[in-house]
Amino acid sequence: MIELLSDPAVWIGLLTLVVLEIVLGIDNLIFIAILAEKLPPHQRDRARLIGLSLALLMRLGLLSIVSWLVTLTTPLFSLFGQGFSGRDLILLLGGLFLLFKATAELHERIEGVTHAVTGTAAYASFGVVVAQIVVLDAVFSLDAVITAVGMVDHLPVMMAAVIISIAIMLWASKPLTRFVNAHPTVVVLCLSFLLMIGLSLVAEGLGFHIPKGYLYGAIGFSVLIEALNQWARRNELRHEARRPLRERTAESVIRLLGGRTRGEPVPVGAAAADADAPVDEPAFGIEERNMVSGVLSLAERNVRSVMTPRADVSWVDLDDDPEALREQLLDTPHGLFPVCRGSLDQVVGVARAKDLLGQLLRHGRIDEGHGLRAPIYVAESTRVIRLIDTLRGARGQLALVADEHGTLTGVVTPIDVLEAIAGEFPDEDESLEIQQTGPEAWTVAGSADPHLLEQALQTDGLASEDDSYTSVAGLLLDRFGGLPAAEAAWVHDGWEFVVTGVDAQRIREVVVRRVPVALPEA
């Protein structure tokens, strides 16, 4: 024994053999991890411990009868001129077993077979899993022991190498199992390795020797590619984590509903696709997706993006003639009016049209001391979610919107919030701001909401991310860098925006149509 410990060649052989035993045991360890996954969580550690302990005992037992192992290479019988020894039969049967198990596991994962019968997961029997581990240990142990016998001449060195290698694998078994279970692609890769190893065992059992270097080279290259894939996936997840959780959740919901999320390309030639080609019907209709999208975007939108702008506000001037006021109230379909004196910036209160008409009929004038409600102001930068709370407490009253300087910039009502979710609800004196005039052709008012236009066109990138504009006219002013001339065109995401109505102050009308896609010649 002292001679062995003092011999450098023995230590070099021990180190080399430990490395080889670990390499030869990795496939054993991986398959134990895959089999242990089928057990309930509280039994998996025990299965790994039993599996590796049995592997150790089998290796030590086989090493103790190493002289008998040598006789396994003696042919027992011949078939079609090919001699078969005991070792050949063990390798052949073990390889077939590996091919069967790896193929069954691959089929299960590729076909998406789940192990749930009802609401409770169905786990494999502990005894069945341990029995499979025993068979695998027998196959892998034979290969490892034969390698040890071929490399080292001293039995104590062989046993020491086996014990050290199994101890290292036992220490690494739980982290490896956790990693394999957390990465499904790694499981498929490992099963592919086992297929390749099973095939090599069958080939060796039939007398065709495949150099181990070829196998380990292929495995090493595959592991390198998978490592790069995992690295790229990790960087992608890190990049996604920088985005707000709300934005990621909203995109996931829209994708589940069948909609196209921000940044997804439009399929080239989709509009000119073969009419006879089968089309999968989405589980949710466009209207449903638009409404869900509208709800999810409310928290990101401010009052300025949903309000009725100052230029379109109908208001009552107390300085006007009573008869003119009566005609205005009868001709305007709105139910609530800001009541002002002289200008829209001098708000006295808010009143219902029927209350104002009642005062005109009874008293011939509007008394600002009776029937007027105190105005409710909100800042135009207020988020729509907070606006909903304000409107809920307003009991049917509209809210006046003011900018940072206190200037009234518009009014907002519950109907405006509803339109942000479900689309336009025009009054009797209004028309739809976004109207479809033909297949993939739209006429759009300059005051239209870019969010609603995104939904109509099933596109994105029209609404402002920094709230610098809130209308289609503002979008085009931003893109053109100023007021464009008539017939000026801008193309976005396969849609052409043509300015058809413009005056000295603003863009009034835009025509939007799909840009024809030139299909490649056959």
N, C-alpha and C positions, 0 to 999 in steps of 0.2 A: 504493500500500500504506500509506504514511504517513497519507494522508487517511482510510483505513478505520480505522486504529488510533486516530486522534484523534476519530473520530465517536462520540459517546455512543449514538446510535441503533443503530450497528452492534453495540456491546457488549450492549445490551439485546436486540437480535435474536438475537445469538449465545447468550446465556444462555437466552432463551426457547426457541430451537431445540434446545439441548442437553437441556433438560428434556423437550421433546416427543419428541425422538429416543429418550431413555431410556424414556419411557412407551410409545412405539410399539415399542421393542425388548424390553420385558419379556416379552411373549407369545412372541417369538422365543427369548429366553433360557430361559423356562420349558419350552418344548417341547424345546429342546436338552438341558436337564437330564433330562427324562423319557426321551428317546431314549438318552442316555448311561447311564442306569440299566440298560439291557439289555446293556451291555458288561461284560466282566470288570473288576474294580476297578482294575487297573493301566492300563487303556486309557481310563478315563473322563475323566481330566484332559486327555489328548491330544485326545479327541473334542470336548471343550468348547473347547479352544484352536483346533482346526481349524475348528469351526463358527463361532465368533465372528470368526476371522480371515477366513474366506470371506465372512461377512456384511459385514465392513469393506471387503474388496476389491470386492464387488458394489455396495455403496453408492457407493464412490468411482468405480467404473467407470460406473455409471449417471449419477452427477453429471457426469462428464466428457462424456457424450453427452446432456446435458440438452436440447439443441435437438431431438434425435430423440425424446426422451420427450414433448415437447410435441405432436409429430405423432401420438403414439399415441392421442390423443383424437379423431382424425379417423375417422368411421365407415368401416369396410371393406365391410360388407354389411348388409342388412336382413333381418329374419325376423319375420313377423307384424306388420309395421309398426314394429318396434323395431330401431334401428340399433346395430350392435356395432362398437366400435373395438378396436384392439390392446390398449389398457389394459383394456377391458371383458372381453376374452377371458382375459387373464392373471389378472384378479381372479376371474373366474368359475371358471377351472380351479384356481386356488390355493385358493379357498374350498371347492370340492368336495373337494380333497385334504385340507384341514384337517378338514372334516366327517367324511370317511372315517377318517382317522387318530385323531381324538379319539373317535369312536364305537367304533372297534376297541379303543382303550386302555381306555375306560370299561367296555366289555363284559368285557374281560379281568379288570379289577379287581373289578367287581360280581359276576361269576360265580365269582370265586375261583380263576381259572386259575393254576396254578403253572408255573414254568419249570424243573421238575426231572423228568428222564426216569428217572434211577435215583437213586443217592445223590449224584451230581454235578450241579450246576446247569448248565442248557443256556443259553449266552449267544448273543446275536445276532452275526452277522458284522460286523466293523469296517467293511468296505466298504459293506455294506448300510445301516448306520446313518449313515455319512458321506454316502451318496447321498441319503438322506431329508433330512438336514440341509441339503444343497445346494439341494434343491427348496424347502424351507421358507425358506431364506435368500433365494431368488429372489422368493418371494411377499412376505415381510415387507420386503425391501429396497425393492421397488417402492413400497409404501405409504409407507415412511419418506422415500424420495427425493421422491416427489410432494408430500408435506407440506413438505419443505424448499424445493422449488422454489416452492411457493405462498406461503411466508412470507418468504423472503429473496431479494434480487435479486443478491447478490454470490456468485460461485462459491467463492472462498476461505473466506468465512464458512460456507458450507454444508459444505465439506470439513472445516474445523476443528471444527464442531459434531459431525459424524459421527465423527471420530477421537476426540474427547473422550468422547462418549457410549459408544462401543464400548470404550474403555479402562476407563471406570467399570464397565460391565457385565462385562468380563473380570475385573476385580478382585472383583466381587461374585458371580461365577458359582459358585465352589466353595462358599462359605457358603450361597448360595441352594439349590444342589443338595443339600447336606447336610441343610438344613432341610426341603426338599420330600420327600426320601427318608425322613426320620425321622417324618413326619406324613402318613399315608395319606389322611386327609381333605383335606389341602391339595392332594394330587395330584388327587383327584377334583374339587375346586373349580377347579383350574387347567385341567383338561380341559374342564370346563363353560365356562370362559371361552373356550377355544379353539373350542368348538362355537358360542358366540355370535359370536365374531369371524369364523369361517368362514361363518356364516349372513349376517353383514353384508357380507362380501366378495361372496358370491353375489348378494345383493340389489343391491349397487352394480353388479355386472357386468350385471345385468338392467335397470339403469336406475332402481332404487328407492334413493334416497339416505336412509341412516339417519344422523342427526346423531351424531357421535362422543361428544357430551356424554351422550347417553342410555346408550351402552355403558359409558363410564367411570364414570358415576353408578351403574349397576347393579353394575359390578365393585367400585367403592369400597365400596358398601353391603355386598356379600357378603364382602369382605375384612374389614370391621369386625366383622361377625357371627362370622366364623371366628376373628378375633383374640380376641373375647370367649370363644368356645368353647375356644380353646387356653389362655387365661388361667384359665378355670374348671378345665380338665383339669390344668393345672399346680398349682393350689391343691389339687385333690383328691389328686394324687400327693404333694404336700408333707405333706398331712394324713395320708395312708397311711404315709408314711415315719416318722412319729412313733410308730406302733405297732410293737411288737416284731416282728422278722423272723420269729420262730418262729410267732407268732399269725397273721401274714398267710399264711405258707406252709401252716399247718394248714388255714386256711379255704379256701385254693385247692385243696388236695387233697380236702377234703370236697365242695367244689362240683363238682370233676371226677368224683367218684364218684356224683354225683346227689343229694347230701344238701342240706339247707337250713342255711346258715350263720347265725351269730348276727346278729340284727337284720333278717333277711329276713322280710317279712310273710307270714302265712298267707293263701292265696287265699280271698277271701270266697265262702262258699257252696260250698266245695270238697267238703264232705261230702254236699251235696245236689245235686251235679252230675248231669246226665243219664247214666244208666247205659249208654246206647247210644253216648255220645260216645267217640271213639277216644282211647286213653290210650297214650302212649309208654312202653314198658317201659324202666326204667333199666338201664344196662349192668351195674350191681352191685346185688346184693340188699341189703335192709335190714340183715341180719345182718353182711354183709361191711362195709358202711359203718360199722356200730356198732363192729365190732372195730378198724377203722382209726382211728376217732375215739377209741376207748379208748386205743390205743397212743400217739396224738399228744398226748393229755392227761396222760400219766403224768408227764412232766417238770414239769407245773404242780401236781400233787397231792402232798400230804404224807402221811405214814404215818397220821396221825389220820383221814384220809378213807377209808382202805381197811381199817383194823384191825378186829378183833372187839372191841367195847367191853367194859369191865371187868364190866358187869352180865351179860354173856353168856358169860363165860369159865368153863370147867370146870376145877377145880383139885383137887389132892389135899392133904388136911390130915393131917400126920403124927400129930396128937393124936387123930384119930378112931379108933374101934374097928377092928381089923383086918378083922372080918367085914363091917362097913359099908363099908370101903374096897374089899373084894373085890366086893361087890354094886355099888358105884359104878363100878368099872372094867369090870365085865361089862355093865352097863346103858348105859354111855356109848359111842357109836361112835367117839370120837376116838382117835387113835393116840399123841398126845403130850400130856403134862400138866405144868403147873408144879407142883412139889412144895413146899409151904409148911408153916410151923408156926404154927398159930393164926389167921393171917389172910393174905390175898393179898399184903399188903405185906411179909411175912416169907418171901421166897422162898429156899428152900434149894438148889434146882436144877431141872432139867428131865429127865423120864424118859419112856421108851416104856411104853405100857400093858402090853405083854407082859413087860417086865423087872420092873415092879412086881408083876404077878400071880405071876411066878416066885418072887420073894422071899417073897411072902405064902404060897405053897404050900410052899416049902422051909423057911422060917424062922418063919413065922407072924407076921412083922412086916416093915416096910420099914426097911432099914438105910440111913440117909442117907449113910453113908461109902462105899457101894458102888452102882454102877449109875446114879448121878446125874450128869448133865452140868452143867457150869457154865453159868448163865444168860447169855444174850446180850441186852443192853439197847440199844434205839435210842430217840432222842428223837422225840416225836410230831410235831415240826416237820421231821423229815428228809424230803427229797424221795424219791418212790417209786423214781426211777432209782438213787439211792444205796442205797436199801434192797435193791434187787435184788442189788447187789454183796455186801452183808452176808449175805443169805440164801444166795447162791451159795457163800460160804465157811462157812456153818453146817452143811453136810452133812446136810440134812434136818431140822434142828432149828428150832423156832419161835423167834421173837424177842419179848422182852417190851418193851412200849412204856411209857415214863415221861414225865411232863410236866416243866416247868421246875423244879418243887419236888421232883422225885424220886419222886412218887407214881405207882404203877403204874396206867395208864389202860386197858390192853388188851394183846392179843397179836396178832401178825401172822405169817402163814405164806405160802409160795409160792402156795397156793390163793387167798388173799385178793388177791394181785396178779393172778392169772389171772382172777378174777371181775371185777376192774376193767376188764379188756380184753374178755372174752367173755361176761359176765353171770353169773348166780347158779349155783352148784353146791351145792345144799343137802345136808346130811348126812341120815342116816336119821331122826334125831329133829327135823329141821327141815322147814319148808315154804317155798315160794317167797314172798319178801317182796313181789313185784310180780306179781299174777295178773290176767289178763284175764278178766272175767266176762261180757262181751258185746261187741257191736259198739261200739267207742269207749267202753268202760266198764272200769274197773280197780279192784281192791281192793289197797291199798298199806299195808304195815306202817309204823308210825312210824319204825322203825329203818332203813328202806330207803335205799339210796344215791341221792341226787338225780341223780348222773350217769347211773345206769342208768335212772332214771325219765325223764330227758330223752330217752334213746335209745328207750325204749318208746313215748313220746308223740310222738316226732319234733318236739321243741320245744327251746327253750333258755331261759336265764335262771333256772333252778331252782337250780343249783349255786352255792355261795357263791364270789365272786371274791376275798374276803379271808380265806377259811377260818374264818369266824366260826361256821359250823355245818357238820355233815357228814351229816345225816340229813334225811328229809322232816319229821320232827317238829321239828327245829331250824329248818327253813325256815319252817314255819307259825308257830312261836313268834316268829320274827323278823318275819313279816308282820303277825301279830295284835298284836304288842307284849306278849305274855304268854300264859298258858295259856288257850286258847279254851274256850267251852262246847260241849257236844255239839250237832251239827247246824250249827255255825258254818261259813260258806262263804267261799271266796276264789276269784276268777276270774283266770286268767292265760293269755294267748295263746289264748283260745278254749276253755280247759279249766276246769271248776269243781271245786274241791277241797272236799269236805264232810267234816268231822271226825265220824266215827261211833263211835270208841272212845277215850275219854279218862278218866283217873282223876285222883287228887289230885296225881300226880307227873309224868305225861307223857302225850303223845298216843300211843295204841297203834295206831289204825287210821284210814285215810282212804279215802274213795271218790272216785275221779276219773272224770269223765264229760265228754264233749264238750257244750258249750253249743249248743243248737239255733240255727241261723242263719235269721232271718226273711227269706225271699226277697221281693224287690219284686213287687208285683202287676203282671200283664201289662196 
